[in-house]
Amino acid sequence: MILLALVFFGLVFGSFVNALVWRMHEGRDWVKERSECPHCHHELAAKDLVPVLSYLMLRGKCRYCHKPIPDTPLAELAVAALFVASYVWWPWPLHGGGLFQFVLWLIFLVGFVALAVYDLRWFLLPNKVVFPLAALAAVQTLALPLLFHGAWRDVGGAALGVAVIAGLFWVFFQLSDGKWIGGGDVKLGVVLGLLAGGPLQSALLLFVASACGCVAALPMVLAGKANRKAHIPFGPFLLLALVVVKLFGAGIIQWYTHALTV
C-alpha cells in the first residue's frame, strides 16, 4: 500500500512539476491560475489533467486545438520512480529523525525534478526554486540535532560539504567569468552540500555528476552533434548524483575505503 501511495503522489506531484515549470517560465501565477493549453489557451478540464493517462489518451495533443502538448509524462514518471526508489533504498530507519528526513526528501525530489526540467529546457536554475530548497535544507540540518538528538558535528560536516561544492563552483565561476559554470550551479551547490552531509559525500557527488555528464555527452560528441564548446546543462547531472549519494553514498564510501586498506 505504501508503494502504491508513493506512486500515486509521485504522479500527482510530477504533474504539478510540469505546470510549475511552464508557469514560472511564462511569469504566470502558479498558485491561483488554472491549467490551460499553451497554444490555444483553452482552460483544461479535469479529464485533461490525469497524470500519464490523459497524455496517452490524447496521443500527446491538445483536446481543443490538436497541437502537440509540450509537457510529456516524463516528469510525472520520474517523480513517482524517485519516490519509490527512495523508499526502497532509504538508508535510515523510517522513524524519528529518519522519517523526518524522508518526508522532507520527497519535497526535495519534487523541487529537483522541477529544476532538472527547467535547466534542460532553458539552461537556467531559477532562484524561485533553488532558494526555498536551500532554506529547507538549512532547516533540516539544524533540526536534526535540535529535535532528534542528532550530532552537532553533522552540522559542521554539512558546512564543509557546502564549502567543497559551492566553494569550488564559485571559484570556477569567477575564473571563467561564468563560462565554465553558471551562477545557478553555484547557488545549487549550497543545497547539494547541505544534503550530501559532508566533504567526502560532496566529493563523491561531484565525481558521479561528472561521470554521468561525460557518459551523456559522449554519444553526441561521437555523432558530431556537440563539441567542447557545446552548452550542456550540468544541473540535472548534479541532482541525479545527489540522489545516488543520498541513497547509496555511505555504502560506496565504505566499499572504497575498505578497498584501499586491503
DRENDO-1510 file (C-alpha; in Angstrom, 1 decimal, always signed):
<recs>
REC; n; res; u; v; w
REC; 1; MET; +0.0; +0.0; +0.0 .
REC; 2; ILE; +2.9; +2.4; +0.8 .
REC; 3; LEU; +4.4; +1.8; -2.6 .
REC; 4; LEU; +1.1; +2.4; -4.4 .
REC; 5; ALA; +0.6; +5.6; -2.4 .
REC; 6; LEU; +4.1; +6.8; -3.3 .
REC; 7; VAL; +3.4; +6.1; -7.0 .
REC; 8; PHE; +0.1; +8.0; -6.8 .
REC; 9; PHE; +1.5; +11.0; -5.1 .
REC; 10; GLY; +4.6; +10.9; -7.3 .
REC; 11; LEU; +2.4; +11.1; -10.4 .
REC; 12; VAL; +0.3; +13.9; -8.9 .
REC; 13; PHE; +3.4; +16.0; -7.9 .
REC; 14; GLY; +5.0; +15.2; -11.2 .
REC; 15; SER; +2.0; +16.7; -12.9 .
REC; 16; PHE; +2.4; +19.7; -10.6 .
REC; 17; VAL; +6.1; +20.0; -11.7 .
REC; 18; ASN; +5.0; +20.3; -15.4 .
REC; 19; ALA; +2.6; +23.1; -14.5 .
REC; 20; LEU; +5.0; +24.8; -12.2 .
REC; 21; VAL; +7.9; +24.9; -14.7 .
REC; 22; TRP; +5.8; +26.3; -17.5 .
REC; 23; ARG; +4.1; +29.0; -15.3 .
REC; 24; MET; +7.4; +30.1; -13.9 .
REC; 25; HIS; +8.9; +30.5; -17.3 .
REC; 26; GLU; +5.9; +32.4; -18.6 .
REC; 27; GLY; +5.7; +34.6; -15.4 .
REC; 28; ARG; +2.3; +33.3; -14.5 .
REC; 29; ASP; +0.8; +32.8; -11.1 .
REC; 30; TRP; +1.4; +29.1; -10.4 .
REC; 31; VAL; -0.9; +29.0; -7.4 .
REC; 32; LYS; -4.2; +30.7; -8.5 .
REC; 33; GLU; -4.3; +30.2; -12.2 .
REC; 34; ARG; -5.9; +27.2; -13.8 .
REC; 35; SER; -4.1; +25.0; -16.3 .
REC; 36; GLU; -4.5; +25.8; -19.9 .
REC; 37; CYS; -3.2; +24.8; -23.3 .
REC; 38; PRO; -0.1; +26.9; -24.2 .
REC; 39; HIS; -1.2; +27.1; -27.8 .
REC; 40; CYS; -4.9; +27.9; -27.8 .
REC; 41; HIS; -5.1; +28.9; -24.1 .
REC; 42; HIS; -8.2; +26.9; -23.6 .
REC; 43; GLU; -8.7; +26.1; -19.9 .
REC; 44; LEU; -8.1; +22.4; -19.3 .
REC; 45; ALA; -10.8; +20.2; -17.7 .
REC; 46; ALA; -10.1; +17.7; -15.0 .
REC; 47; LYS; -10.2; +14.8; -17.6 .
REC; 48; ASP; -7.3; +16.5; -19.4 .
REC; 49; LEU; -5.1; +16.6; -16.3 .
REC; 50; VAL; -5.0; +12.9; -15.2 .
REC; 51; PRO; -1.2; +12.1; -15.0 .
REC; 52; VAL; +0.1; +10.0; -17.8 .
REC; 53; LEU; -3.3; +8.6; -18.8 .
REC; 54; SER; -4.6; +11.9; -20.3 .
REC; 55; TYR; -1.5; +12.3; -22.3 .
REC; 56; LEU; -1.7; +8.8; -23.7 .
REC; 57; MET; -5.5; +9.1; -24.4 .
REC; 58; LEU; -5.0; +12.4; -26.2 .
REC; 59; ARG; -2.0; +11.0; -28.1 .
REC; 60; GLY; +0.1; +13.9; -26.9 .
REC; 61; LYS; -2.1; +16.6; -28.4 .
REC; 62; CYS; -4.4; +19.2; -27.1 .
REC; 63; ARG; -8.1; +18.1; -27.0 .
REC; 64; TYR; -9.2; +21.5; -28.3 .
REC; 65; CYS; -6.7; +22.8; -30.8 .
REC; 66; HIS; -5.0; +19.4; -31.6 .
REC; 67; LYS; -1.5; +20.8; -31.4 .
REC; 68; PRO; +1.3; +18.8; -29.6 .
REC; 69; ILE; +1.4; +19.1; -25.8 .
REC; 70; PRO; +4.8; +20.4; -24.8 .
REC; 71; ASP; +4.7; +18.6; -21.5 .
REC; 72; THR; +5.4; +14.9; -21.6 .
REC; 73; PRO; +4.7; +12.3; -18.8 .
REC; 74; LEU; +8.4; +12.0; -18.1 .
REC; 75; ALA; +8.4; +14.4; -15.2 .
REC; 76; GLU; +5.4; +12.6; -13.7 .
REC; 77; LEU; +7.1; +9.2; -14.1 .
REC; 78; ALA; +10.4; +10.5; -12.8 .
REC; 79; VAL; +8.9; +11.8; -9.6 .
REC; 80; ALA; +7.0; +8.6; -9.0 .
REC; 81; ALA; +10.1; +6.4; -9.7 .
REC; 82; LEU; +12.2; +8.6; -7.3 .
REC; 83; PHE; +9.6; +8.4; -4.6 .
REC; 84; VAL; +9.5; +4.6; -4.8 .
REC; 85; ALA; +13.3; +4.2; -5.1 .
REC; 86; SER; +13.9; +6.4; -2.1 .
REC; 87; TYR; +11.5; +4.3; +0.0 .
REC; 88; VAL; +13.0; +1.0; -1.1 .
REC; 89; TRP; +16.7; +2.1; -0.6 .
REC; 90; TRP; +16.3; +4.7; +2.2 .
REC; 91; PRO; +19.4; +4.2; +4.3 .
REC; 92; TRP; +17.9; +5.2; +7.7 .
REC; 93; PRO; +15.1; +3.8; +9.8 .
REC; 94; LEU; +11.8; +5.3; +9.0 .
REC; 95; HIS; +11.1; +6.7; +12.4 .
REC; 96; GLY; +12.2; +9.7; +14.3 .
REC; 97; GLY; +14.9; +11.7; +12.5 .
REC; 98; GLY; +15.0; +9.2; +9.6 .
REC; 99; LEU; +11.3; +9.6; +9.0 .
REC; 100; PHE; +11.6; +13.4; +9.3 .
REC; 101; GLN; +14.4; +13.4; +6.7 .
REC; 102; PHE; +12.4; +11.1; +4.4 .
REC; 103; VAL; +9.3; +13.3; +4.3 .
REC; 104; LEU; +11.5; +16.3; +3.5 .
REC; 105; TRP; +13.4; +14.3; +1.0 .
REC; 106; LEU; +10.2; +13.7; -1.0 .
REC; 107; ILE; +9.7; +17.5; -1.1 .
REC; 108; PHE; +13.3; +18.0; -2.2 .
REC; 109; LEU; +12.7; +15.4; -5.0 .
REC; 110; VAL; +9.8; +17.4; -6.4 .
REC; 111; GLY; +12.0; +20.5; -6.5 .
REC; 112; PHE; +14.9; +18.6; -8.0 .
REC; 113; VAL; +12.8; +17.4; -10.9 .
REC; 114; ALA; +11.4; +20.9; -11.5 .
REC; 115; LEU; +15.0; +22.2; -11.6 .
REC; 116; ALA; +16.1; +19.5; -13.9 .
REC; 117; VAL; +13.3; +20.1; -16.4 .
REC; 118; TYR; +13.8; +23.8; -16.3 .
REC; 119; ASP; +17.5; +23.5; -16.8 .
REC; 120; LEU; +17.1; +21.1; -19.7 .
REC; 121; ARG; +14.6; +23.4; -21.4 .
REC; 122; TRP; +16.1; +26.8; -20.8 .
REC; 123; PHE; +19.6; +26.3; -19.4 .
REC; 124; LEU; +18.7; +28.0; -16.1 .
REC; 125; LEU; +18.2; +27.1; -12.5 .
REC; 126; PRO; +15.5; +29.5; -11.2 .
REC; 127; ASN; +16.1; +31.2; -7.8 .
REC; 128; LYS; +12.4; +30.7; -7.1 .
REC; 129; VAL; +13.1; +27.0; -6.6 .
REC; 130; VAL; +16.7; +27.0; -5.6 .
REC; 131; PHE; +16.4; +29.5; -2.7 .
REC; 132; PRO; +13.4; +27.7; -0.9 .
REC; 133; LEU; +15.3; +24.4; -1.3 .
REC; 134; ALA; +18.4; +25.9; +0.3 .
REC; 135; ALA; +16.3; +27.3; +3.2 .
REC; 136; LEU; +14.6; +23.9; +3.7 .
REC; 137; ALA; +18.0; +22.1; +3.6 .
REC; 138; ALA; +19.3; +24.5; +6.3 .
REC; 139; VAL; +16.2; +23.9; +8.4 .
REC; 140; GLN; +16.7; +20.2; +8.2 .
REC; 141; THR; +20.4; +20.4; +9.0 .
REC; 142; LEU; +19.7; +22.3; +12.2 .
REC; 143; ALA; +16.5; +20.4; +13.1 .
REC; 144; LEU; +18.2; +17.1; +13.4 .
REC; 145; PRO; +20.4; +17.9; +16.4 .
REC; 146; LEU; +17.8; +20.2; +17.9 .
REC; 147; LEU; +14.8; +18.0; +17.7 .
REC; 148; PHE; +16.0; +14.4; +17.1 .
REC; 149; HIS; +19.2; +14.2; +19.1 .
REC; 150; GLY; +21.5; +14.3; +16.1 .
REC; 151; ALA; +25.2; +15.1; +16.3 .
REC; 152; TRP; +26.2; +18.7; +16.1 .
REC; 153; ARG; +29.3; +17.6; +14.2 .
REC; 154; ASP; +27.0; +16.7; +11.3 .
REC; 155; VAL; +26.2; +20.4; +11.0 .
REC; 156; GLY; +29.9; +21.1; +10.6 .
REC; 157; GLY; +30.1; +18.3; +8.1 .
REC; 158; ALA; +27.3; +19.8; +6.1 .
REC; 159; ALA; +29.1; +23.2; +6.2 .
REC; 160; LEU; +32.2; +21.6; +4.8 .
REC; 161; GLY; +30.1; +19.9; +2.1 .
REC; 162; VAL; +28.8; +23.3; +1.1 .
REC; 163; ALA; +32.4; +24.6; +1.0 .
REC; 164; VAL; +33.5; +21.7; -1.2 .
REC; 165; ILE; +30.7; +22.1; -3.8 .
REC; 166; ALA; +29.6; +25.7; -3.7 .
REC; 167; GLY; +33.1; +26.9; -3.0 .
REC; 168; LEU; +34.6; +25.0; -5.9 .
REC; 169; PHE; +31.8; +26.2; -8.2 .
REC; 170; TRP; +32.3; +29.8; -7.1 .
REC; 171; VAL; +36.0; +29.6; -7.9 .
REC; 172; PHE; +35.2; +28.2; -11.4 .
REC; 173; PHE; +32.6; +30.8; -11.9 .
REC; 174; GLN; +35.0; +33.6; -11.0 .
REC; 175; LEU; +37.9; +32.3; -13.0 .
REC; 176; SER; +35.9; +31.7; -16.2 .
REC; 177; ASP; +33.5; +34.7; -15.8 .
REC; 178; GLY; +30.6; +32.3; -15.9 .
REC; 179; LYS; +31.7; +30.4; -19.0 .
REC; 180; TRP; +32.7; +27.1; -17.2 .
REC; 181; ILE; +29.8; +27.0; -14.8 .
REC; 182; GLY; +26.7; +29.1; -14.3 .
REC; 183; GLY; +25.7; +31.2; -11.3 .
REC; 184; GLY; +22.7; +28.9; -10.8 .
REC; 185; ASP; +25.0; +26.0; -10.2 .
REC; 186; VAL; +26.9; +27.9; -7.5 .
REC; 187; LYS; +23.6; +28.5; -5.7 .
REC; 188; LEU; +22.5; +24.9; -6.2 .
REC; 189; GLY; +25.9; +23.9; -4.7 .
REC; 190; VAL; +24.6; +25.1; -1.3 .
REC; 191; VAL; +21.6; +22.8; -1.5 .
REC; 192; LEU; +23.8; +19.9; -2.6 .
REC; 193; GLY; +26.4; +20.4; +0.0 .
REC; 194; LEU; +23.9; +20.6; +2.9 .
REC; 195; LEU; +22.1; +17.5; +1.7 .
REC; 196; ALA; +25.2; +15.5; +0.9 .
REC; 197; GLY; +26.2; +15.9; +4.5 .
REC; 198; GLY; +30.0; +16.0; +4.4 .
REC; 199; PRO; +33.1; +16.7; +2.4 .
REC; 200; LEU; +33.6; +13.0; +1.3 .
REC; 201; GLN; +30.0; +12.7; +0.2 .
REC; 202; SER; +30.3; +16.1; -1.7 .
REC; 203; ALA; +33.5; +14.9; -3.4 .
REC; 204; LEU; +31.7; +11.7; -4.4 .
REC; 205; LEU; +28.7; +13.7; -5.7 .
REC; 206; LEU; +31.0; +15.8; -7.9 .
REC; 207; PHE; +32.6; +12.6; -9.3 .
REC; 208; VAL; +29.3; +10.9; -10.0 .
REC; 209; ALA; +27.9; +14.1; -11.7 .
REC; 210; SER; +31.0; +14.5; -13.9 .
REC; 211; ALA; +30.9; +10.8; -14.9 .
REC; 212; CYS; +27.2; +11.0; -15.7 .
REC; 213; GLY; +27.8; +14.2; -17.7 .
REC; 214; CYS; +30.6; +12.6; -19.7 .
REC; 215; VAL; +28.6; +9.5; -20.4 .
REC; 216; ALA; +25.6; +11.6; -21.6 .
REC; 217; ALA; +27.7; +13.9; -23.8 .
REC; 218; LEU; +29.9; +11.2; -25.4 .
REC; 219; PRO; +27.3; +9.9; -27.9 .
REC; 220; MET; +26.6; +13.5; -29.0 .
REC; 221; VAL; +30.3; +14.2; -29.5 .
REC; 222; LEU; +30.8; +11.0; -31.4 .
REC; 223; ALA; +27.8; +11.8; -33.6 .
REC; 224; GLY; +29.2; +15.2; -34.3 .
REC; 225; LYS; +26.2; +16.9; -32.6 .
REC; 226; ALA; +28.3; +18.5; -29.9 .
REC; 227; ASN; +31.9; +19.8; -29.3 .
REC; 228; ARG; +33.9; +21.1; -26.4 .
REC; 229; LYS; +32.1; +24.5; -26.7 .
REC; 230; ALA; +28.6; +23.0; -26.7 .
REC; 231; HIS; +26.4; +24.1; -23.8 .
REC; 232; ILE; +25.2; +21.1; -21.8 .
REC; 233; PRO; +23.2; +21.8; -18.6 .
REC; 234; PHE; +25.1; +20.4; -15.6 .
REC; 235; GLY; +22.2; +20.8; -13.1 .
REC; 236; PRO; +20.4; +17.6; -13.9 .
REC; 237; PHE; +23.6; +15.6; -13.5 .
REC; 238; LEU; +24.3; +17.2; -10.1 .
REC; 239; LEU; +20.8; +16.4; -8.9 .
REC; 240; LEU; +21.0; +12.8; -10.1 .
REC; 241; ALA; +24.3; +12.5; -8.4 .
REC; 242; LEU; +22.8; +13.8; -5.2 .
REC; 243; VAL; +20.1; +11.1; -5.3 .
REC; 244; VAL; +22.8; +8.4; -5.8 .
REC; 245; VAL; +24.9; +9.8; -2.9 .
REC; 246; LYS; +21.9; +10.2; -0.6 .
REC; 247; LEU; +20.7; +6.6; -1.1 .
REC; 248; PHE; +24.0; +4.7; -1.7 .
REC; 249; GLY; +26.8; +7.1; -0.7 .
REC; 250; ALA; +27.6; +5.5; +2.7 .
REC; 251; GLY; +27.9; +2.1; +1.1 .
REC; 252; ILE; +30.1; +3.4; -1.8 .
REC; 253; ILE; +32.4; +5.3; +0.6 .
REC; 254; GLN; +32.7; +2.3; +2.9 .
REC; 255; TRP; +33.5; +0.0; +0.0 .
REC; 256; TYR; +36.1; +2.4; -1.4 .
REC; 257; THR; +37.8; +2.9; +2.0 .
REC; 258; HIS; +37.9; -0.9; +2.6 .
REC; 259; ALA; +39.4; -1.5; -0.9 .
REC; 260; LEU; +42.2; +1.0; -0.1 .
REC; 261; THR; +43.1; -0.9; +3.1 .
REC; 262; VAL; +43.1; -4.4; +1.5 .
</recs>
